[in-house]
């Protein structure tokens, strides 16, 4: 329960009404675990989260409510595409354009629109986020849509579901293509579909109809990518069944597990401090 400061409280819950205790950040992201997400977001601070969204082009909500941490921000699919375009580009923001240039009948350029690129987020933090978005597709809420894609095609994405199943969202990208899909009713009536079973299915069918390459970018300077146990957050071996490939700063590399998933450790404190350092004061 979270005190909203106006005599009211807010009690978030997971989609299944289950609680899972302490979980790794990658699992919380992949499986859309609301309680872990809200807990982490409140520790980081609503103002810091809103500030980071502003840098990426999302207008700052007024007033700030904790529900922001679960995506309670009114955005159009176009605005969502702008946000995820920045994420897919490693934290570099470039305005989306429908027209790049105007040419004559001979193909000569009459007018060209400049492409302004601005770094608005830490490349290491965004790279780590994108590795987590890959796990959304591999073992999380995007897995049903992943099964519709060609074998071996690596993609990254995130599902979104509003209260009462009124809106079904999905934003995802491969190496060279990004698409955002929304499924809903004009009268805001429930459609009875989660993001994974609605919008993500549409997205996957679109993506499989075009030629594209797997999402694969090398770690930026200052990051180290290694295999982490999905459940414990410990460094592990690639051959372990719950091993996922993630990135973090070189100073935050966790200890190695004794064997596959056999040793647990509290990594939440280190992860929280890393996020705070990345988001800034």
VEXDREN-2710 file (C-alpha; in Angstrom, 1 decimal):
% VEXDREN-2710
k/r/px/py/pz
1/UNK/0.0/0.0/0.0
2/UNK/1.3/3.4/-1.0
3/UNK/0.2/6.6/0.6
4/UNK/-0.6/9.2/-2.1
5/UNK/-0.4/12.1/0.4
6/UNK/-4.0/13.3/0.0
7/UNK/-5.7/10.9/2.3
8/UNK/-5.9/8.2/-0.3
9/UNK/-3.8/5.1/-0.8
10/UNK/-2.9/3.0/-3.8
11/UNK/-2.4/-0.8/-3.6
12/UNK/-0.8/-2.2/-6.8
13/UNK/-0.9/-5.9/-7.5
14/UNK/0.5/-8.4/-10.0
15/UNK/-1.7/-9.4/-12.9
16/UNK/-2.2/-12.9/-11.4
17/UNK/-2.7/-11.5/-7.9
18/UNK/0.3/-13.6/-6.8
19/UNK/3.3/-12.3/-4.9
20/UNK/6.8/-13.6/-5.6
21/UNK/9.0/-12.0/-2.9
22/UNK/12.4/-10.8/-4.0
23/UNK/13.0/-11.2/-7.7
24/UNK/15.7/-10.1/-10.1
25/UNK/15.1/-6.9/-12.1
26/UNK/15.3/-8.9/-15.4
27/UNK/12.5/-11.3/-14.2
28/UNK/10.4/-8.4/-13.1
29/UNK/10.7/-6.8/-16.5
30/UNK/10.3/-10.0/-18.5
31/UNK/7.2/-11.2/-16.6
32/UNK/5.7/-7.7/-16.0
33/UNK/5.7/-8.1/-12.2
34/UNK/4.0/-5.0/-11.0
35/UNK/4.9/-5.2/-7.4
36/UNK/8.6/-5.4/-8.0
37/UNK/8.5/-2.6/-10.6
38/UNK/6.6/-0.3/-8.3
39/UNK/9.0/-1.1/-5.4
40/UNK/12.1/-0.3/-7.5
41/UNK/10.5/2.8/-9.0
42/UNK/9.6/4.2/-5.6
43/UNK/13.1/3.6/-4.3
44/UNK/14.6/5.3/-7.4
45/UNK/12.1/8.2/-7.0
46/UNK/9.1/9.4/-9.1
47/UNK/10.9/12.6/-10.0
48/UNK/13.9/10.8/-11.4
49/UNK/11.7/8.5/-13.4
50/UNK/9.7/11.4/-14.8
51/UNK/12.9/13.3/-15.6
52/UNK/14.3/10.4/-17.6
53/UNK/11.0/10.2/-19.6
54/UNK/11.2/13.9/-20.3
55/UNK/14.7/13.4/-21.8
56/UNK/13.2/10.8/-24.1
57/UNK/10.4/13.1/-25.2
58/UNK/7.5/12.1/-23.0
59/UNK/5.7/15.1/-21.4
60/UNK/6.0/15.2/-17.7
61/UNK/2.7/14.1/-16.0
62/UNK/1.2/16.5/-13.6
63/UNK/0.8/15.7/-10.8
64/UNK/3.1/12.7/-10.4
65/UNK/1.4/9.5/-9.2
66/UNK/3.0/6.2/-8.5
67/UNK/0.9/4.6/-11.2
68/UNK/3.3/6.3/-13.6
69/UNK/5.7/3.4/-12.8
70/UNK/3.2/1.0/-14.4
71/UNK/2.8/3.1/-17.6
72/UNK/-0.2/5.2/-16.6
73/UNK/0.7/7.9/-19.1
74/UNK/-1.5/8.8/-22.0
75/UNK/0.5/8.3/-25.2
76/UNK/-0.5/7.8/-28.8
77/UNK/1.1/4.9/-30.8
78/UNK/3.2/7.6/-32.6
79/UNK/4.5/8.9/-29.3
80/UNK/5.2/5.4/-28.1
81/UNK/7.1/4.7/-31.3
82/UNK/9.3/7.8/-30.7
83/UNK/10.1/6.7/-27.2
84/UNK/11.0/3.1/-28.2
85/UNK/12.9/4.4/-31.2
86/UNK/15.2/6.2/-28.7
87/UNK/15.6/3.0/-26.7
88/UNK/16.3/0.9/-29.8
89/UNK/18.9/3.4/-30.8
90/UNK/20.9/3.0/-27.6
91/UNK/19.7/6.2/-26.0
92/UNK/20.1/8.5/-29.0
93/UNK/16.9/10.4/-29.9
94/UNK/16.1/11.3/-33.5
95/UNK/12.6/12.8/-34.4
96/UNK/10.5/10.4/-36.4
97/UNK/9.7/11.6/-39.9
98/UNK/7.3/10.5/-42.5
99/UNK/9.1/12.4/-45.3
100/UNK/12.9/12.5/-45.6
101/UNK/13.2/14.5/-48.8
102/UNK/11.3/15.9/-51.7
103/UNK/12.6/15.0/-55.2
104/UNK/11.6/16.0/-58.8
105/UNK/10.7/13.6/-61.6
106/UNK/14.4/13.1/-62.3
107/UNK/15.1/12.0/-58.8
108/UNK/17.0/15.2/-57.9
109/UNK/16.6/16.5/-54.4
110/UNK/14.6/19.7/-54.1
111/UNK/14.4/19.8/-50.3
112/UNK/15.9/17.5/-47.6
113/UNK/15.0/17.5/-44.0
114/UNK/17.9/17.4/-41.6
115/UNK/18.2/14.6/-39.1
116/UNK/19.0/15.9/-35.6
117/UNK/20.4/13.2/-33.3
118/UNK/20.7/13.8/-29.6
119/UNK/22.0/11.6/-26.8
120/UNK/19.4/11.7/-24.1
121/UNK/20.1/8.5/-22.0
122/UNK/23.1/6.6/-20.8
123/UNK/24.1/4.1/-23.5
124/UNK/25.1/1.5/-20.8
125/UNK/21.8/1.8/-19.0
126/UNK/19.8/1.5/-22.3
127/UNK/21.9/-1.4/-23.5
128/UNK/21.1/-3.2/-20.2
129/UNK/17.5/-2.4/-20.6
130/UNK/17.4/-3.8/-24.2
131/UNK/19.0/-7.0/-23.1
132/UNK/16.1/-7.3/-20.6
133/UNK/13.6/-6.6/-23.4
134/UNK/15.1/-9.5/-25.3
135/UNK/14.1/-11.7/-22.3
136/UNK/10.6/-10.4/-22.5
137/UNK/10.4/-12.2/-25.8
138/UNK/12.4/-15.2/-24.9
139/UNK/10.8/-16.2/-21.6
140/UNK/8.3/-13.5/-20.5
141/UNK/5.0/-12.0/-21.6
142/UNK/6.2/-11.7/-25.2
143/UNK/7.0/-15.4/-25.5
144/UNK/3.6/-16.4/-27.2
145/UNK/4.3/-13.8/-29.9
146/UNK/7.9/-14.9/-30.2
147/UNK/6.7/-18.3/-31.3
148/UNK/5.1/-16.8/-34.3
149/UNK/8.5/-15.4/-35.5
150/UNK/11.1/-17.2/-37.6
151/UNK/13.4/-19.5/-35.6
152/UNK/16.6/-17.8/-34.6
153/UNK/15.3/-14.2/-35.0
154/UNK/16.2/-12.2/-31.9
155/UNK/13.8/-9.4/-31.1
156/UNK/13.3/-7.1/-28.1
157/UNK/9.9/-5.7/-26.9
158/UNK/7.5/-5.0/-24.1
159/UNK/3.8/-5.8/-23.6
160/UNK/1.3/-3.4/-21.9
161/UNK/-2.1/-4.1/-20.5
162/UNK/-4.4/-1.5/-19.0
163/UNK/-6.9/-2.1/-16.2
164/UNK/-9.9/-4.3/-17.0
165/UNK/-8.2/-5.3/-20.3
166/UNK/-9.3/-2.1/-22.1
167/UNK/-6.0/-1.6/-23.9
168/UNK/-3.5/-4.0/-25.4
169/UNK/-0.1/-2.6/-26.3
170/UNK/3.1/-3.9/-27.7
171/UNK/6.3/-2.1/-28.7
172/UNK/9.2/-4.1/-30.2
173/UNK/12.1/-4.0/-32.5
174/UNK/14.6/-6.1/-34.4
175/UNK/18.0/-4.9/-35.6
176/UNK/16.5/-2.5/-38.3
177/UNK/12.8/-2.4/-37.8
178/UNK/10.6/-1.0/-35.0
179/UNK/6.8/-1.2/-34.7
180/UNK/4.2/-0.3/-32.1
181/UNK/0.8/-1.9/-32.0
182/UNK/-2.4/-1.0/-30.0
183/UNK/-5.6/-2.9/-29.9
184/UNK/-8.7/-1.3/-28.2
185/UNK/-12.2/0.0/-28.6
186/UNK/-13.2/3.6/-29.4
187/UNK/-15.6/3.6/-26.5
188/UNK/-12.9/2.3/-24.0
189/UNK/-14.8/-1.0/-23.5
190/UNK/-12.8/-4.0/-22.5
191/UNK/-11.4/-6.1/-25.3
192/UNK/-10.5/-9.0/-23.1
193/UNK/-6.9/-9.3/-24.3
194/UNK/-3.6/-8.7/-22.6
195/UNK/-0.7/-7.0/-24.4
196/UNK/0.9/-10.4/-25.0
197/UNK/-2.2/-12.1/-26.5
198/UNK/-3.5/-9.1/-28.5
199/UNK/-1.2/-6.4/-29.7
200/UNK/1.9/-8.6/-29.6
201/UNK/0.3/-11.1/-31.8
202/UNK/-0.4/-8.4/-34.4
203/UNK/3.1/-7.2/-34.1
204/UNK/4.6/-10.6/-34.7
205/UNK/2.5/-11.3/-37.8
206/UNK/3.7/-8.0/-39.2
207/UNK/7.3/-8.6/-38.4
208/UNK/7.4/-12.1/-39.9
209/UNK/6.0/-10.7/-43.2
210/UNK/9.1/-8.6/-43.9
211/UNK/12.8/-9.2/-44.2
212/UNK/14.7/-8.2/-41.0
213/UNK/17.8/-9.2/-39.0
214/UNK/18.2/-10.2/-35.4
215/UNK/18.7/-7.5/-32.7
216/UNK/22.3/-7.7/-31.9
217/UNK/24.5/-4.8/-30.7
218/UNK/27.9/-5.0/-28.9
219/UNK/28.1/-3.6/-25.4
220/UNK/29.0/0.1/-25.3
221/UNK/32.1/1.4/-23.6
222/UNK/31.9/1.0/-19.8
223/UNK/29.6/-2.1/-20.0
224/UNK/30.4/-5.7/-19.5
225/UNK/28.0/-8.4/-20.8
226/UNK/27.9/-11.7/-19.1
227/UNK/25.7/-14.7/-18.3
228/UNK/23.5/-14.1/-15.3
229/UNK/21.1/-16.6/-13.5
230/UNK/17.6/-15.4/-14.3
231/UNK/16.3/-16.2/-10.8
232/UNK/19.2/-15.3/-8.5
233/UNK/21.1/-12.6/-10.3
234/UNK/24.4/-14.4/-9.8
235/UNK/27.0/-14.7/-12.6
236/UNK/26.6/-18.2/-14.1
237/UNK/27.6/-20.4/-17.0
238/UNK/26.1/-20.1/-20.5
239/UNK/25.1/-23.8/-20.4
240/UNK/22.9/-23.4/-17.3
241/UNK/19.2/-23.6/-18.1
242/UNK/18.3/-20.2/-16.5
243/UNK/21.3/-18.3/-17.9
244/UNK/20.5/-15.0/-19.6
245/UNK/22.9/-12.6/-21.3
246/UNK/22.9/-9.2/-19.6
247/UNK/25.1/-6.1/-19.3
248/UNK/26.1/-3.9/-16.4
249/UNK/29.0/-1.6/-15.5
250/UNK/32.3/-3.5/-15.0
251/UNK/32.3/-2.5/-11.3
252/UNK/28.9/-4.1/-10.7
253/UNK/29.7/-7.6/-11.9
254/UNK/28.1/-10.0/-9.4
255/UNK/29.8/-13.0/-7.8
256/UNK/29.8/-16.4/-9.5
257/UNK/27.3/-19.0/-8.5
258/UNK/28.7/-22.3/-7.1
259/UNK/26.6/-24.2/-9.7
260/UNK/23.6/-23.6/-11.9
261/UNK/21.1/-21.6/-9.7
262/UNK/22.3/-23.3/-6.5
263/UNK/23.3/-20.2/-4.5
264/UNK/21.1/-17.2/-3.9
265/UNK/22.3/-13.7/-3.0
266/UNK/20.7/-10.3/-2.4
267/UNK/21.6/-8.3/-5.5
268/UNK/18.7/-5.8/-5.2
269/UNK/20.9/-3.3/-3.3
270/UNK/23.6/-3.2/-5.8
271/UNK/21.2/-3.1/-8.7
272/UNK/19.2/-0.2/-7.1
273/UNK/22.4/1.8/-6.5
274/UNK/23.5/1.2/-10.1
275/UNK/20.1/2.5/-11.4
276/UNK/20.3/5.6/-9.1
277/UNK/23.8/6.3/-10.4
278/UNK/22.7/6.0/-14.0
279/UNK/19.6/8.1/-13.6
280/UNK/21.5/10.8/-11.7
281/UNK/20.6/12.9/-8.8
END
